[in-house]
């Protein structure tokens, strides 16, 4: 939650820290990985963003929001 709040406030580096900490603590849901991808995208780290979004899809194959990010060019902008 803290990572997403920081993301919404534009504090992307801090957000990455909290989201990765959540993953290390066992929170490995598709939502967490989608948020991680969104943060990496804002930090212009396209490779890590795509990797995180793909992990989100692996966990939840029908997650439309991630499919859209990967297919509509968000990952390449």
Buried (B, 14 or more C-beta within 10 A) or exposed (E): EEBBEBBEEEBBEBBBBBBBEBBEEEBBEBBBBBBBBBBBBBBEBBEBBBBBBBBBBEBBEEBEEBBEBBEEEBBEE
